[in-house]
Amino acid sequence: MKHLVTPRLLMRPFVESDLGEIYSIYSNANAMKYVPPFRPLSLEESTLAMKRSIEEFVNYGYGSFAVFERKEKRLIGRCGLSVGQNGGLPELECILLPDAWGKGYATEALIAILRSAFDEWSFDRIIARSCEENRASKRVMEKLGMSISAHTRFQEAEMATYLIDKPKPSFDSVFQTASRPRIPAYS
């Protein structure tokens, strides 16, 4: 299974033995404040969420990764692509422990995921959703080059839906070696 490595993070598909660590994230009220269902998850709900992540990788070849700080070797969150509901677009997602907030980890992880989504998984468009009141998430989406496409209401929360399309190669790059899509560099 695929692993993604950035300057500070290691991301890999979940395995069953991650349950204890991922439960510490899913059961954290602050970590789940802006993530549906907008409350901490039970152990049973956490187990189901992790199993869904494992199944997505098996069935589709992509999904949500367990995110580890490389230096400390500790699980700090879950970031990746969820399978679009009802055949919809794949959705970026990221949940981090509160002590990992404000360090640029979400941006770093999601840049690597977008690169894989466009280069390896051949997606042309990706969406992300964020609570309107989650200013940090809005800044991450802006750094990624995403733009707001819709405002909706979900389970009593005002949500913004963001879009990003696979960058088109520039005219000059057609005559040079293959160029990477213009996705922001790691911060």
C-alpha positions as CSV (number, residue, x, y, z in Angstrom):
1,M,0.0,0.0,0.0
2,K,1.1,3.5,-0.7
3,H,2.9,5.7,1.8
4,L,3.4,9.5,1.4
5,V,6.4,11.2,2.9
6,T,6.8,15.0,3.4
7,P,9.6,16.9,5.1
8,R,7.9,16.4,8.5
9,L,5.2,13.8,8.1
10,L,4.8,10.1,7.2
11,M,1.4,9.1,5.9
12,R,0.3,5.5,5.4
13,P,-3.0,3.6,5.2
14,F,-4.5,2.6,8.6
15,V,-4.0,-0.8,10.1
16,E,-6.1,-2.5,12.8
17,S,-3.4,-1.8,15.4
18,D,-3.9,2.0,15.0
19,L,-7.3,1.9,16.7
20,G,-6.1,3.0,20.2
21,E,-4.3,6.0,18.8
22,I,-7.0,7.1,16.3
23,Y,-9.6,6.7,19.1
24,S,-7.6,9.4,21.0
25,I,-8.3,11.7,18.1
26,Y,-11.9,10.8,17.4
27,S,-12.8,10.9,21.1
28,N,-11.2,14.4,21.5
29,A,-14.0,17.1,21.6
30,N,-11.7,19.8,20.3
31,A,-10.4,17.7,17.4
32,M,-14.0,16.8,16.4
33,K,-15.5,20.3,16.9
34,Y,-15.8,21.0,13.2
35,V,-16.0,17.4,11.9
36,P,-19.4,15.8,11.3
37,P,-21.1,14.6,13.5
38,F,-19.5,17.6,15.4
39,R,-19.0,15.6,18.6
40,P,-16.5,13.0,20.0
41,L,-17.0,9.5,18.6
42,S,-17.5,6.4,20.7
43,L,-15.0,3.5,20.5
44,E,-17.5,1.6,18.2
45,E,-17.9,4.6,15.9
46,S,-14.1,5.1,15.8
47,T,-13.6,1.4,14.9
48,L,-16.2,1.7,12.0
49,A,-14.5,4.9,10.7
50,M,-11.1,3.3,10.7
51,K,-12.4,0.2,9.0
52,R,-14.0,2.3,6.3
53,S,-10.6,4.0,5.7
54,I,-9.0,0.6,5.4
55,E,-11.7,-0.7,3.0
56,E,-11.4,2.4,0.8
57,F,-7.7,1.7,0.2
58,V,-8.5,-1.9,-0.6
59,N,-11.5,-1.2,-2.9
60,Y,-10.4,2.1,-4.5
61,G,-6.6,2.4,-4.1
62,Y,-7.0,5.7,-2.1
63,G,-8.5,6.8,1.1
64,S,-7.5,8.4,4.4
65,F,-4.0,8.1,5.7
66,A,-2.8,7.8,9.3
67,V,-0.6,10.9,9.7
68,F,2.6,10.6,11.8
69,E,5.1,13.2,12.8
70,R,8.3,11.8,11.4
71,K,10.5,13.1,14.2
72,E,8.4,11.9,17.1
73,K,6.9,8.9,15.3
74,R,3.5,9.6,16.8
75,L,0.1,9.5,15.2
76,I,-1.3,13.0,15.0
77,G,-4.3,12.6,12.7
78,R,-6.0,11.4,9.7
79,C,-5.8,13.1,6.3
80,G,-6.7,11.9,2.8
81,L,-9.4,11.5,0.3
82,S,-12.8,10.0,1.0
83,V,-14.7,8.3,-1.7
84,G,-17.3,10.6,-3.1
85,Q,-20.8,9.9,-1.8
86,N,-23.2,8.5,-4.4
87,G,-20.6,8.7,-7.2
88,G,-19.6,12.2,-6.4
89,L,-16.2,13.9,-6.3
90,P,-13.5,12.7,-4.0
91,E,-13.3,14.8,-0.9
92,L,-10.2,16.0,1.0
93,E,-10.4,15.5,4.7
94,C,-8.1,16.2,7.6
95,I,-8.4,15.8,11.4
96,L,-5.5,16.5,13.6
97,L,-5.0,16.4,17.3
98,P,-5.2,20.0,18.8
99,D,-1.5,20.0,19.8
100,A,-0.7,19.5,16.1
101,W,-2.7,22.6,15.0
102,G,-1.0,25.8,13.9
103,K,2.2,24.0,12.7
104,G,1.4,23.8,9.0
105,Y,0.9,20.0,9.2
106,A,-2.6,20.1,7.5
107,T,-1.3,22.1,4.6
108,E,1.8,19.9,4.2
109,A,-0.3,16.7,4.3
110,L,-3.0,17.9,2.0
111,I,-0.4,19.2,-0.6
112,A,1.1,15.7,-0.8
113,I,-2.4,14.2,-1.1
114,L,-3.4,16.6,-3.9
115,R,-0.3,15.7,-5.8
116,S,-1.1,12.0,-5.5
117,A,-4.7,12.7,-6.4
118,F,-3.8,14.5,-9.6
119,D,-0.7,12.6,-10.6
120,E,-1.3,9.1,-9.6
121,W,-5.0,8.6,-9.0
122,S,-5.9,10.6,-12.1
123,F,-8.6,12.8,-10.6
124,D,-9.5,16.0,-12.4
125,R,-11.4,17.7,-9.6
126,I,-11.3,17.4,-5.8
127,I,-13.7,19.0,-3.2
128,A,-13.3,19.8,0.5
129,R,-15.9,20.9,3.0
130,S,-15.4,23.1,6.0
131,C,-17.5,24.7,8.7
132,E,-17.8,28.4,8.0
133,E,-16.6,29.3,11.5
134,N,-13.4,27.2,11.2
135,R,-11.1,30.0,10.1
136,A,-8.0,27.8,10.2
137,S,-9.5,25.3,7.8
138,K,-10.5,28.1,5.5
139,R,-6.9,29.4,5.4
140,V,-5.6,25.9,4.6
141,M,-8.1,25.6,1.6
142,E,-6.9,29.1,0.4
143,K,-3.2,28.0,0.6
144,L,-4.0,24.9,-1.4
145,G,-5.5,27.1,-4.2
146,M,-9.1,25.9,-3.6
147,S,-12.0,28.2,-4.2
148,I,-15.5,28.3,-2.6
149,S,-18.1,26.8,-4.9
150,A,-21.1,26.6,-2.5
151,H,-22.5,27.3,0.9
152,T,-24.7,24.7,2.5
153,R,-26.2,23.7,5.9
154,F,-25.3,20.3,7.3
155,Q,-26.5,19.1,10.7
156,E,-27.1,22.6,12.0
157,A,-23.6,23.8,10.8
158,E,-23.0,26.3,8.0
159,M,-20.6,24.7,5.6
160,A,-18.5,25.9,2.7
161,T,-17.6,23.6,-0.2
162,Y,-14.3,24.2,-1.9
163,L,-13.1,23.0,-5.3
164,I,-9.7,22.5,-7.0
165,D,-9.2,21.3,-10.5
166,K,-6.2,19.5,-11.8
167,P,-3.9,22.1,-13.1
168,K,-3.5,22.3,-16.9
169,P,0.1,22.1,-18.2
170,S,1.4,25.5,-19.4
171,F,2.1,26.1,-23.1
172,D,5.8,26.1,-22.4
173,S,5.7,22.8,-20.5
174,V,4.3,21.1,-23.6
175,F,7.6,21.5,-25.3
176,Q,9.7,20.7,-22.2
177,T,9.9,17.6,-20.0
178,A,6.7,16.8,-18.1
179,S,6.0,19.4,-15.6
180,R,4.2,18.9,-12.2
181,P,0.9,20.6,-11.6
182,R,1.2,23.9,-9.9
183,I,0.3,22.9,-6.4
184,P,1.9,25.0,-3.6
185,A,5.2,24.0,-2.3
186,Y,5.6,22.6,1.2
187,S,5.6,25.5,3.7
